[in-house]
Amino acid sequence: MKRKTTAGIIASAALLGTALTGGAATAATPTAAHTTAAHTTAAAGTATAASCVYAEAKESVKIRNAKKVSATALGLLPKGKRACITGPSATGGLYTLCGEHSSYWMQVSYSGIKGWIPMMCTVNHGEI
């Protein structure tokens, strides 16, 4: 699966904007309604589909503060719920969970909780 970076996405959007405006990249000034909506969404701990790649939990898994099963649990990602992937996957402590044995972890955000979940416990092993 091809990895996408925020910088690459921004650069692509800038190039597309330049092409659509005939060579001059322009930026719109956000209105009060847009600003308020953005702050409300951020405060609620949710993200729109356009700004997030999701990972859906195969089973309920603990969101941890480090990439190992002995790390402090910060919260729970319930089975069937989706968390926003906030960084590239990384290797960490070995685990046997969700019917898999692996050392790959995924950095996520769910309901305002940011941490790590076992990558093999997600339906899609999406990368950003």
The first five atom37 places (N, CA, C, CB, O) and aatype in JSON, in Angstrom:
{
  "aatype": [12, 11, 1, 11, 16, 16, 0, 7, 9, 9, 0, 15, 0, 0, 10, 10, 7, 16, 0, 10, 16, 7, 7, 0, 0, 16, 0, 0, 16, 14, 16, 0, 0, 8, 16, 16, 0, 0, 8, 16, 16, 0, 0, 0, 7, 16, 0, 16, 0, 0, 15, 4, 19, 18, 0, 6, 0, 11, 6, 15, 19, 11, 9, 1, 2, 0, 11, 11, 19, 15, 0, 16, 0, 10, 7, 10, 10, 14, 11, 7, 11, 1, 0, 4, 9, 16, 7, 14, 15, 0, 16, 7, 7, 10, 18, 16, 10, 4, 7, 6, 8, 15, 15, 18, 17, 12, 5, 19, 15, 18, 15, 7, 9, 11, 7, 17, 9, 14, 12, 12, 4, 16, 19, 2, 8, 7, 6, 9],
  "atom_mask": [
    [1, 1, 1, 1, 1],
    [1, 1, 1, 1, 1],
    [1, 1, 1, 1, 1],
    [1, 1, 1, 1, 1],
    [1, 1, 1, 1, 1],
    [1, 1, 1, 1, 1],
    [1, 1, 1, 1, 1],
    [1, 1, 1, 0, 1],
    [1, 1, 1, 1, 1],
    [1, 1, 1, 1, 1],
    [1, 1, 1, 1, 1],
    [1, 1, 1, 1, 1],
    [1, 1, 1, 1, 1],
    [1, 1, 1, 1, 1],
    [1, 1, 1, 1, 1],
    [1, 1, 1, 1, 1],
    [1, 1, 1, 0, 1],
    [1, 1, 1, 1, 1],
    [1, 1, 1, 1, 1],
    [1, 1, 1, 1, 1],
    [1, 1, 1, 1, 1],
    [1, 1, 1, 0, 1],
    [1, 1, 1, 0, 1],
    [1, 1, 1, 1, 1],
    [1, 1, 1, 1, 1],
    [1, 1, 1, 1, 1],
    [1, 1, 1, 1, 1],
    [1, 1, 1, 1, 1],
    [1, 1, 1, 1, 1],
    [1, 1, 1, 1, 1],
    [1, 1, 1, 1, 1],
    [1, 1, 1, 1, 1],
    [1, 1, 1, 1, 1],
    [1, 1, 1, 1, 1],
    [1, 1, 1, 1, 1],
    [1, 1, 1, 1, 1],
    [1, 1, 1, 1, 1],
    [1, 1, 1, 1, 1],
    [1, 1, 1, 1, 1],
    [1, 1, 1, 1, 1],
    [1, 1, 1, 1, 1],
    [1, 1, 1, 1, 1],
    [1, 1, 1, 1, 1],
    [1, 1, 1, 1, 1],
    [1, 1, 1, 0, 1],
    [1, 1, 1, 1, 1],
    [1, 1, 1, 1, 1],
    [1, 1, 1, 1, 1],
    [1, 1, 1, 1, 1],
    [1, 1, 1, 1, 1],
    [1, 1, 1, 1, 1],
    [1, 1, 1, 1, 1],
    [1, 1, 1, 1, 1],
    [1, 1, 1, 1, 1],
    [1, 1, 1, 1, 1],
    [1, 1, 1, 1, 1],
    [1, 1, 1, 1, 1],
    [1, 1, 1, 1, 1],
    [1, 1, 1, 1, 1],
    [1, 1, 1, 1, 1],
    [1, 1, 1, 1, 1],
    [1, 1, 1, 1, 1],
    [1, 1, 1, 1, 1],
    [1, 1, 1, 1, 1],
    [1, 1, 1, 1, 1],
    [1, 1, 1, 1, 1],
    [1, 1, 1, 1, 1],
    [1, 1, 1, 1, 1],
    [1, 1, 1, 1, 1],
    [1, 1, 1, 1, 1],
    [1, 1, 1, 1, 1],
    [1, 1, 1, 1, 1],
    [1, 1, 1, 1, 1],
    [1, 1, 1, 1, 1],
    [1, 1, 1, 0, 1],
    [1, 1, 1, 1, 1],
    [1, 1, 1, 1, 1],
    [1, 1, 1, 1, 1],
    [1, 1, 1, 1, 1],
    [1, 1, 1, 0, 1],
    [1, 1, 1, 1, 1],
    [1, 1, 1, 1, 1],
    [1, 1, 1, 1, 1],
    [1, 1, 1, 1, 1],
    [1, 1, 1, 1, 1],
    [1, 1, 1, 1, 1],
    [1, 1, 1, 0, 1],
    [1, 1, 1, 1, 1],
    [1, 1, 1, 1, 1],
    [1, 1, 1, 1, 1],
    [1, 1, 1, 1, 1],
    [1, 1, 1, 0, 1],
    [1, 1, 1, 0, 1],
    [1, 1, 1, 1, 1],
    [1, 1, 1, 1, 1],
    [1, 1, 1, 1, 1],
    [1, 1, 1, 1, 1],
    [1, 1, 1, 1, 1],
    [1, 1, 1, 0, 1],
    [1, 1, 1, 1, 1],
    [1, 1, 1, 1, 1],
    [1, 1, 1, 1, 1],
    [1, 1, 1, 1, 1],
    [1, 1, 1, 1, 1],
    [1, 1, 1, 1, 1],
    [1, 1, 1, 1, 1],
    [1, 1, 1, 1, 1],
    [1, 1, 1, 1, 1],
    [1, 1, 1, 1, 1],
    [1, 1, 1, 1, 1],
    [1, 1, 1, 1, 1],
    [1, 1, 1, 0, 1],
    [1, 1, 1, 1, 1],
    [1, 1, 1, 1, 1],
    [1, 1, 1, 0, 1],
    [1, 1, 1, 1, 1],
    [1, 1, 1, 1, 1],
    [1, 1, 1, 1, 1],
    [1, 1, 1, 1, 1],
    [1, 1, 1, 1, 1],
    [1, 1, 1, 1, 1],
    [1, 1, 1, 1, 1],
    [1, 1, 1, 1, 1],
    [1, 1, 1, 1, 1],
    [1, 1, 1, 1, 1],
    [1, 1, 1, 0, 1],
    [1, 1, 1, 1, 1],
    [1, 1, 1, 1, 1]
  ],
  "atom_positions": [
    [[0.85, -1.17, 0.0], [0.0, 0.0, 0.0], [0.89, 1.23, 0.0], [-0.96, 0.0, 1.22], [1.85, 1.3, 0.77]],
    [[0.6, 2.18, -0.82], [1.4, 3.39, -0.95], [1.15, 4.3, 0.23], [1.1, 4.11, -2.27], [-0.01, 4.56, 0.58]],
    [[2.19, 4.8, 0.86], [2.06, 5.72, 1.97], [1.82, 7.13, 1.46], [3.31, 5.67, 2.87], [2.44, 7.56, 0.49]],
    [[0.92, 7.83, 2.12], [0.65, 9.21, 1.78], [1.09, 10.07, 2.95], [-0.87, 9.44, 1.44], [0.86, 9.71, 4.11]],
    [[1.7, 11.17, 2.67], [2.1, 12.07, 3.74], [1.28, 13.33, 3.65], [3.6, 12.38, 3.66], [0.79, 13.69, 2.58]],
    [[1.14, 14.0, 4.77], [0.4, 15.25, 4.79], [1.03, 16.25, 3.84], [0.35, 15.82, 6.21], [0.32, 16.95, 3.12]],
    [[2.36, 16.33, 3.83], [3.04, 17.27, 2.94], [2.74, 16.95, 1.48], [4.55, 17.25, 3.19], [2.53, 17.86, 0.68]],
    [[2.72, 15.68, 1.13], [2.42, 15.28, -0.24], [1.0, 15.62, -0.63], [0.0, 0.0, 0.0], [0.75, 16.06, -1.75]],
    [[0.07, 15.43, 0.29], [-1.33, 15.76, 0.01], [-1.49, 17.26, -0.16], [-2.25, 15.25, 1.14], [-2.19, 17.71, -1.07]],
    [[-0.84, 18.04, 0.7], [-0.92, 19.5, 0.6], [-0.31, 19.98, -0.71], [-0.22, 20.16, 1.8], [-0.86, 20.85, -1.37]],
    [[0.83, 19.41, -1.08], [1.48, 19.8, -2.33], [0.58, 19.47, -3.52], [2.84, 19.1, -2.48], [0.48, 20.27, -4.45]],
    [[-0.06, 18.31, -3.5], [-0.97, 17.93, -4.58], [-2.14, 18.89, -4.66], [-1.47, 16.49, -4.39], [-2.54, 19.29, -5.75]],
    [[-2.69, 19.25, -3.51], [-3.82, 20.18, -3.48], [-3.4, 21.54, -4.01], [-4.38, 20.31, -2.06], [-4.17, 22.19, -4.73]],
    [[-2.19, 21.99, -3.67], [-1.7, 23.28, -4.14], [-1.52, 23.26, -5.65], [-0.37, 23.64, -3.46], [-1.88, 24.23, -6.33]],
    [[-0.98, 22.18, -6.19], [-0.81, 22.07, -7.64], [-2.15, 22.05, -8.35], [-0.02, 20.81, -7.99], [-2.32, 22.68, -9.39]],
    [[-3.11, 21.33, -7.79], [-4.44, 21.28, -8.37], [-5.08, 22.66, -8.34], [-5.32, 20.27, -7.63], [-5.7, 23.09, -9.32]],
    [[-4.93, 23.36, -7.23], [-5.47, 24.72, -7.11], [-4.84, 25.65, -8.12], [0.0, 0.0, 0.0], [-5.53, 26.5, -8.7]],
    [[-3.54, 25.52, -8.35], [-2.84, 26.34, -9.33], [-3.37, 26.04, -10.73], [-1.32, 26.09, -9.27], [-3.58, 26.96, -11.52]],
    [[-3.59, 24.78, -11.03], [-4.09, 24.4, -12.35], [-5.5, 24.93, -12.56], [-4.06, 22.88, -12.51], [-5.83, 25.38, -13.66]],
    [[-6.33, 24.88, -11.55], [-7.72, 25.3, -11.68], [-7.88, 26.81, -11.74], [-8.53, 24.76, -10.55], [-8.87, 27.3, -12.28]],
    [[-6.93, 27.56, -11.19], [-7.04, 29.02, -11.19], [-6.19, 29.65, -12.27], [-6.65, 29.58, -9.85], [-5.98, 30.87, -12.26]],
    [[-5.69, 28.87, -13.2], [-4.93, 29.42, -14.32], [-3.54, 29.87, -13.95], [0.0, 0.0, 0.0], [-3.0, 30.78, -14.58]],
    [[-2.93, 29.26, -12.95], [-1.55, 29.56, -12.62], [-1.37, 30.36, -11.35], [0.0, 0.0, 0.0], [-0.24, 30.48, -10.87]],
    [[-2.42, 30.91, -10.79], [-2.28, 31.69, -9.56], [-3.0, 30.95, -8.45], [-2.85, 33.13, -9.73], [-4.22, 30.79, -8.49]],
    [[-2.25, 30.51, -7.48], [-2.86, 29.82, -6.35], [-3.5, 30.85, -5.44], [-1.81, 28.97, -5.57], [-2.88, 31.84, -5.08]],
    [[-4.76, 30.61, -5.07], [-5.47, 31.54, -4.21], [-6.0, 30.78, -3.01], [-6.62, 32.25, -4.95], [-6.2, 29.57, -3.08]],
    [[-6.22, 31.48, -1.93], [-6.77, 30.87, -0.73], [-7.96, 31.69, -0.28], [-5.7, 30.76, 0.39], [-7.91, 32.92, -0.27]],
    [[-9.01, 31.02, 0.08], [-10.2, 31.72, 0.55], [-10.06, 32.04, 2.02], [-11.47, 30.87, 0.3], [-9.46, 31.28, 2.78]],
    [[-10.6, 33.17, 2.42], [-10.61, 33.54, 3.82], [-11.79, 32.84, 4.47], [-10.7, 35.09, 4.0], [-12.92, 32.96, 3.98]],
    [[-11.56, 32.1, 5.57], [-12.67, 31.38, 6.18], [-13.69, 32.34, 6.78], [-12.16, 30.43, 7.25], [-13.32, 33.36, 7.35]],
    [[-14.95, 32.0, 6.64], [-16.0, 32.81, 7.23], [-16.15, 32.42, 8.69], [-17.34, 32.64, 6.47], [-15.59, 31.42, 9.14]],
    [[-16.92, 33.2, 9.41], [-17.15, 32.9, 10.83], [-17.82, 31.54, 10.97], [-18.01, 33.99, 11.49], [-17.53, 30.8, 11.91]],
    [[-18.73, 31.22, 10.04], [-19.42, 29.93, 10.1], [-18.44, 28.78, 9.92], [-20.52, 29.85, 9.04], [-18.53, 27.78, 10.64]],
    [[-17.5, 28.9, 8.96], [-16.51, 27.85, 8.75], [-15.6, 27.71, 9.96], [-15.68, 28.14, 7.49], [-15.31, 26.59, 10.39]],
    [[-15.16, 28.83, 10.51], [-14.27, 28.8, 11.66], [-14.96, 28.15, 12.85], [-13.81, 30.22, 12.03], [-14.38, 27.3, 13.53]],
    [[-16.21, 28.53, 13.1], [-16.97, 27.96, 14.21], [-17.17, 26.46, 14.02], [-18.32, 28.66, 14.37], [-17.01, 25.68, 14.95]],
    [[-17.53, 26.06, 12.81], [-17.74, 24.64, 12.53], [-16.46, 23.86, 12.74], [-18.24, 24.44, 11.11], [-16.49, 22.75, 13.29]],
    [[-15.33, 24.41, 12.32], [-14.05, 23.72, 12.49], [-13.72, 23.56, 13.96], [-12.92, 24.49, 11.79], [-13.27, 22.49, 14.39]],
    [[-13.94, 24.62, 14.76], [-13.65, 24.53, 16.18], [-14.6, 23.56, 16.88], [-13.73, 25.91, 16.84], [-14.19, 22.83, 17.78]],
    [[-15.86, 23.55, 16.46], [-16.83, 22.63, 17.06], [-16.44, 21.19, 16.76], [-18.24, 22.92, 16.53], [-16.48, 20.34, 17.66]],
    [[-16.06, 20.9, 15.52], [-15.66, 19.55, 15.14], [-14.42, 19.13, 15.91], [-15.4, 19.46, 13.64], [-14.37, 18.0, 16.42]],
    [[-13.43, 20.0, 16.01], [-12.2, 19.67, 16.73], [-12.49, 19.43, 18.2], [-11.16, 20.79, 16.57], [-11.93, 18.51, 18.81]],
    [[-13.35, 20.25, 18.79], [-13.67, 20.1, 20.2], [-14.4, 18.79, 20.47], [-14.51, 21.28, 20.68], [-14.24, 18.2, 21.54]],
    [[-15.19, 18.35, 19.52], [-15.94, 17.1, 19.7], [-15.06, 15.88, 19.52], [-17.1, 17.05, 18.73], [-15.48, 14.76, 19.84]],
    [[-13.83, 16.07, 19.02], [-12.91, 14.94, 18.85], [-13.24, 14.09, 17.65], [0.0, 0.0, 0.0], [-12.87, 12.92, 17.59]],
    [[-13.95, 14.67, 16.68], [-14.29, 13.93, 15.48], [-13.57, 14.54, 14.3], [-15.81, 13.93, 15.24], [-13.03, 15.64, 14.39]],
    [[-13.57, 13.82, 13.2], [-12.93, 14.32, 11.98], [-13.81, 13.96, 10.8], [-11.5, 13.74, 11.81], [-14.55, 12.98, 10.84]],
    [[-13.73, 14.75, 9.76], [-14.52, 14.46, 8.57], [-13.8, 13.42, 7.74], [-14.77, 15.73, 7.74], [-12.6, 13.2, 7.91]],
    [[-14.53, 12.78, 6.85], [-13.95, 11.74, 6.01], [-12.82, 12.3, 5.15], [-15.01, 11.11, 5.12], [-11.88, 11.58, 4.83]],
    [[-12.91, 13.58, 4.78], [-11.89, 14.18, 3.92], [-10.57, 14.37, 4.65], [-12.38, 15.51, 3.38], [-9.52, 14.46, 4.01]],
    [[-10.6, 14.43, 5.97], [-9.38, 14.73, 6.71], [-8.82, 13.53, 7.46], [-9.63, 15.84, 7.67], [-7.88, 13.67, 8.25]],
    [[-9.38, 12.36, 7.24], [-8.98, 11.22, 8.06], [-9.03, 9.92, 7.27], [-9.87, 11.12, 9.29], [-9.93, 9.7, 6.46]],
    [[-8.05, 9.06, 7.53], [-8.09, 7.68, 7.05], [-8.45, 6.86, 8.28], [-6.69, 7.21, 6.4], [-7.81, 6.97, 9.33]],
    [[-9.49, 6.04, 8.16], [-10.0, 5.32, 9.31], [-9.49, 3.89, 9.42], [-11.49, 5.3, 9.26], [-9.15, 3.25, 8.42]],
    [[-9.43, 3.41, 10.65], [-9.16, 2.01, 10.96], [-10.34, 1.54, 11.8], [-7.77, 1.82, 11.71], [-10.66, 2.16, 12.82]],
    [[-10.99, 0.45, 11.4], [-12.13, -0.09, 12.12], [-11.69, -1.27, 12.97], [-13.25, -0.51, 11.14], [-10.98, -2.16, 12.49]],
    [[-12.11, -1.29, 14.22], [-11.71, -2.35, 15.16], [-12.43, -3.66, 14.87], [-11.98, -1.91, 16.6], [-13.66, -3.69, 14.79]],
    [[-11.65, -4.76, 14.7], [-12.23, -6.11, 14.54], [-12.8, -6.59, 15.86], [-11.16, -7.1, 14.03], [-13.82, -7.28, 15.9]],
    [[-12.13, -6.22, 16.94], [-12.54, -6.54, 18.31], [-12.3, -5.29, 19.13], [-11.75, -7.79, 18.89], [-11.57, -4.4, 18.7]],
    [[-12.88, -5.2, 20.31], [-12.61, -4.06, 21.18], [-11.14, -4.12, 21.6], [-13.55, -4.07, 22.44], [-10.66, -5.15, 22.07]],
    [[-10.44, -3.0, 21.43], [-9.01, -2.96, 21.78], [-8.72, -1.72, 22.62], [-8.14, -2.96, 20.51], [-9.37, -0.68, 22.48]],
    [[-7.75, -1.86, 23.5], [-7.33, -0.73, 24.33], [-6.41, 0.19, 23.54], [-6.62, -1.23, 25.61], [-5.53, -0.26, 22.8]],
    [[-6.64, 1.48, 23.7], [-5.76, 2.5, 23.12], [-4.69, 2.75, 24.18], [-6.55, 3.84, 22.73], [-5.0, 3.12, 25.31]],
    [[-3.43, 2.55, 23.8], [-2.34, 2.63, 24.77], [-1.42, 3.82, 24.52], [-1.53, 1.34, 24.75], [-1.37, 4.36, 23.41]],
    [[-0.69, 4.22, 25.56], [0.2, 5.38, 25.43], [1.55, 5.04, 24.81], [0.42, 6.01, 26.79], [2.35, 5.93, 24.54]],
    [[1.81, 3.77, 24.57], [3.05, 3.32, 23.93], [2.74, 2.05, 23.14], [4.19, 3.07, 24.99], [1.68, 1.45, 23.31]],
    [[3.66, 1.64, 22.28], [3.48, 0.5, 21.38], [3.82, -0.83, 22.05], [4.33, 0.67, 20.13], [4.69, -1.56, 21.58]],
    [[3.14, -1.14, 23.15], [3.33, -2.42, 23.82], [2.11, -2.71, 24.69], [4.64, -2.43, 24.68], [1.46, -1.78, 25.19]],
    [[1.79, -3.99, 24.86], [0.58, -4.36, 25.59], [0.67, -4.04, 27.08], [0.31, -5.84, 25.42], [-0.36, -3.97, 27.75]],
    [[1.86, -3.85, 27.6], [2.0, -3.51, 29.02], [1.92, -2.0, 29.26], [3.32, -4.05, 29.55], [1.99, -1.56, 30.41]],
    [[1.78, -1.21, 28.2], [1.7, 0.25, 28.34], [0.34, 0.64, 28.94], [1.91, 0.95, 26.97], [-0.62, -0.12, 28.86]],
    [[0.29, 1.81, 29.52], [-0.93, 2.31, 30.14], [-2.06, 2.43, 29.12], [-0.68, 3.67, 30.8], [-1.88, 3.0, 28.04]],
    [[-3.23, 1.9, 29.47], [-4.41, 2.01, 28.61], [-5.04, 3.39, 28.83], [-5.45, 0.88, 28.91], [-5.32, 3.78, 29.96]],
    [[-5.24, 4.12, 27.74], [-5.82, 5.46, 27.81], [-7.33, 5.44, 27.57], [-5.15, 6.37, 26.79], [-8.05, 6.34, 28.0]],
    [[-7.78, 4.41, 26.88], [-9.2, 4.3, 26.55], [-9.45, 3.03, 25.77], [0.0, 0.0, 0.0], [-8.58, 2.17, 25.66]],
    [[-10.66, 2.91, 25.22], [-11.06, 1.71, 24.5], [-11.63, 2.09, 23.14], [-12.1, 0.9, 25.31], [-12.43, 3.02, 23.02]],
    [[-11.22, 1.36, 22.1], [-11.82, 1.46, 20.78], [-12.74, 0.24, 20.65], [-10.72, 1.51, 19.61], [-12.27, -0.88, 20.46]],
    [[-14.06, 0.46, 20.75], [-14.99, -0.67, 20.71], [-15.05, -1.36, 19.35], [-16.37, -0.21, 21.09], [-14.8, -0.74, 18.32]],
    [[-15.38, -2.64, 19.36], [-15.52, -3.43, 18.14], [-16.49, -2.71, 17.18], [-16.03, -4.87, 18.46], [-17.57, -2.29, 17.57]],
    [[-16.06, -2.6, 15.91], [-16.9, -1.98, 14.89], [-16.79, -0.48, 14.8], [0.0, 0.0, 0.0], [-17.29, 0.12, 13.84]],
    [[-16.16, 0.16, 15.77], [-15.99, 1.62, 15.74], [-14.75, 1.97, 14.95], [-15.9, 2.2, 17.18], [-13.83, 1.16, 14.81]],
    [[-14.73, 3.2, 14.42], [-13.6, 3.64, 13.59], [-12.8, 4.72, 14.31], [-14.1, 4.16, 12.23], [-13.37, 5.63, 14.92]],
    [[-11.49, 4.61, 14.22], [-10.57, 5.61, 14.77], [-9.82, 6.25, 13.61], [-9.57, 4.97, 15.81], [-9.59, 5.61, 12.58]],
    [[-9.46, 7.49, 13.78], [-8.69, 8.2, 12.76], [-7.21, 7.82, 12.92], [-8.89, 9.75, 12.88], [-6.65, 7.92, 14.01]],
    [[-6.59, 7.39, 11.83], [-5.16, 7.07, 11.86], [-4.4, 8.39, 11.83], [-4.75, 6.14, 10.64], [-4.59, 9.2, 10.93]],
    [[-3.54, 8.61, 12.82], [-2.86, 9.9, 12.96], [-1.37, 9.86, 12.61], [-3.02, 10.39, 14.36], [-0.71, 10.9, 12.67]],
    [[-0.86, 8.72, 12.26], [0.56, 8.61, 11.91], [0.82, 7.28, 11.24], [0.0, 0.0, 0.0], [-0.06, 6.42, 11.2]],
    [[2.02, 7.1, 10.72], [2.34, 5.83, 10.06], [2.42, 4.69, 11.08], [3.67, 5.95, 9.3], [2.69, 4.92, 12.26]],
    [[2.18, 3.47, 10.61], [2.31, 2.32, 11.5], [3.78, 2.17, 11.89], [1.78, 1.01, 10.83], [4.68, 2.64, 11.19]],
    [[4.0, 1.5, 13.01], [5.37, 1.33, 13.51], [5.47, 0.01, 14.25], [5.79, 2.52, 14.43], [4.47, -0.52, 14.75]],
    [[6.68, -0.52, 14.33], [6.88, -1.74, 15.11], [7.04, -1.37, 16.57], [8.11, -2.53, 14.59], [7.54, -0.3, 16.93]],
    [[6.61, -2.3, 17.41], [6.71, -2.11, 18.85], [6.75, -3.47, 19.5], [0.0, 0.0, 0.0], [7.33, -4.41, 18.97]],
    [[6.12, -3.58, 20.65], [6.1, -4.84, 21.37], [5.29, -5.9, 20.66], [0.0, 0.0, 0.0], [4.28, -5.59, 20.02]],
    [[5.74, -7.15, 20.76], [5.01, -8.27, 20.17], [3.69, -8.5, 20.91], [5.86, -9.56, 20.2], [3.6, -8.28, 22.12]],
    [[2.69, -8.94, 20.17], [1.4, -9.27, 20.78], [0.74, -10.41, 20.01], [0.48, -8.03, 20.8], [1.01, -10.63, 18.83]],
    [[-0.12, -11.13, 20.71], [-0.99, -12.11, 20.08], [-2.4, -11.7, 20.49], [-0.65, -13.61, 20.52], [-2.87, -12.02, 21.58]],
    [[-3.04, -10.97, 19.59], [-4.38, -10.44, 19.83], [-5.19, -10.54, 18.55], [-4.32, -8.97, 20.34], [-4.63, -10.55, 17.45]],
    [[-6.49, -10.61, 18.68], [-7.39, -10.61, 17.52], [-7.05, -11.75, 16.55], [-7.32, -9.27, 16.78], [-7.25, -11.61, 15.35]],
    [[-6.53, -12.86, 17.08], [-6.2, -14.01, 16.26], [-4.92, -13.86, 15.45], [0.0, 0.0, 0.0], [-4.68, -14.64, 14.53]],
    [[-4.11, -12.88, 15.77], [-2.88, -12.6, 15.01], [-1.7, -12.45, 15.97], [-3.04, -11.32, 14.14], [-1.87, -12.1, 17.14]],
    [[-0.52, -12.72, 15.45], [0.73, -12.5, 16.19], [1.53, -11.48, 15.39], [1.54, -13.86, 16.41], [1.86, -11.73, 14.23]],
    [[1.85, -10.34, 15.99], [2.52, -9.28, 15.25], [3.23, -8.32, 16.21], [1.52, -8.51, 14.38], [3.08, -8.42, 17.43]],
    [[3.99, -7.4, 15.63], [4.61, -6.32, 16.41], [4.26, -4.96, 15.78], [6.15, -6.51, 16.47], [4.87, -3.95, 16.13]],
    [[3.29, -4.95, 14.86], [2.91, -3.69, 14.2], [1.79, -2.99, 14.97], [2.47, -3.95, 12.76], [0.81, -3.61, 15.37]],
    [[1.98, -1.69, 15.16], [1.04, -0.86, 15.9], [0.62, 0.32, 15.03], [1.67, -0.36, 17.22], [1.35, 0.73, 14.12]],
    [[-0.55, 0.85, 15.32], [-1.11, 1.95, 14.56], [-1.41, 3.11, 15.51], [-2.38, 1.51, 13.79], [-2.03, 2.91, 16.56]],
    [[-0.98, 4.3, 15.14], [-1.24, 5.49, 15.94], [-2.61, 6.04, 15.53], [-0.11, 6.57, 15.75], [-2.85, 6.3, 14.35]],
    [[-3.51, 6.21, 16.52], [-4.88, 6.62, 16.22], [-5.38, 7.7, 17.18], [-5.8, 5.42, 16.26], [-4.78, 7.99, 18.21]],
    [[-6.52, 8.27, 16.79], [-7.26, 9.19, 17.64], [-8.72, 8.74, 17.62], [-7.1, 10.68, 17.16], [-9.3, 8.54, 16.55]],
    [[-9.3, 8.6, 18.81], [-10.7, 8.18, 18.91], [-11.34, 8.91, 20.09], [-10.82, 6.64, 19.09], [-10.87, 8.8, 21.22]],
    [[-12.39, 9.64, 19.83], [-13.11, 10.39, 20.87], [-12.17, 11.24, 21.72], [-13.88, 9.42, 21.78], [-12.32, 11.31, 22.94]],
    [[-11.23, 11.88, 21.07], [-10.29, 12.76, 21.77], [-9.13, 12.05, 22.43], [0.0, 0.0, 0.0], [-8.27, 12.7, 23.02]],
    [[-9.08, 10.72, 22.34], [-7.98, 9.94, 22.92], [-6.99, 9.61, 21.82], [-8.51, 8.63, 23.61], [-7.36, 9.04, 20.79]],
    [[-5.73, 9.97, 22.02], [-4.68, 9.68, 21.05], [-3.72, 8.66, 21.64], [-3.92, 10.98, 20.64], [-3.24, 8.81, 22.76]],
    [[-3.44, 7.61, 20.86], [-2.53, 6.58, 21.34], [-2.31, 5.51, 20.29], [0.0, 0.0, 0.0], [-2.46, 5.76, 19.1]],
    [[-1.94, 4.32, 20.75], [-1.55, 3.21, 19.87], [-2.49, 2.03, 20.05], [-0.1, 2.79, 20.14], [-2.89, 1.7, 21.17]],
    [[-2.83, 1.37, 18.92], [-3.61, 0.13, 18.96], [-2.87, -0.92, 18.13], [-5.07, 0.35, 18.42], [-2.11, -0.58, 17.22]],
    [[-3.09, -2.23, 18.44], [-2.47, -3.29, 17.64], [-3.02, -3.23, 16.2], [-2.73, -4.69, 18.27], [-4.23, -3.29, 16.0]],
    [[-2.14, -3.12, 15.24], [-2.55, -2.97, 13.84], [-3.39, -4.14, 13.34], [-1.33, -2.82, 12.97], [-4.32, -3.95, 12.56]],
    [[-3.07, -5.36, 13.78], [-3.78, -6.54, 13.3], [-5.2, -6.64, 13.86], [-3.01, -7.78, 13.65], [-5.96, -7.52, 13.47]],
    [[-5.56, -5.75, 14.76], [-6.91, -5.74, 15.32], [-7.83, -4.78, 14.57], [-6.87, -5.35, 16.79], [-8.91, -4.45, 15.04]],
    [[-7.39, -4.35, 13.38], [-8.23, -3.48, 12.56], [-8.65, -4.22, 11.3], [-7.48, -2.17, 12.21], [-7.92, -5.06, 10.78]],
    [[-9.85, -3.89, 10.82], [-10.36, -4.51, 9.6], [-9.52, -4.08, 8.42], [-11.84, -4.13, 9.37], [-9.09, -4.91, 7.62]],
    [[-9.27, -2.79, 8.31], [-8.38, -2.3, 7.25], [-7.1, -1.85, 7.91], [-9.04, -1.13, 6.43], [-7.12, -1.18, 8.94]],
    [[-5.98, -2.22, 7.33], [-4.7, -1.83, 7.89], [-4.21, -0.6, 7.15], [-3.66, -2.99, 7.8], [-3.08, -0.55, 6.67]],
    [[-5.08, 0.4, 7.05], [-4.8, 1.61, 6.3], [-3.56, 2.34, 6.79], [0.0, 0.0, 0.0], [-3.23, 2.31, 7.97]],
    [[-2.9, 2.99, 5.87], [-1.73, 3.81, 6.18], [-2.03, 5.22, 5.73], [-0.43, 3.26, 5.48], [-2.8, 5.43, 4.79]],
    [[-1.43, 6.19, 6.4], [-1.55, 7.56, 5.89], [-0.26, 7.96, 5.25], [-1.93, 8.54, 7.02], [-0.14, 9.08, 4.75]]
  ]
}
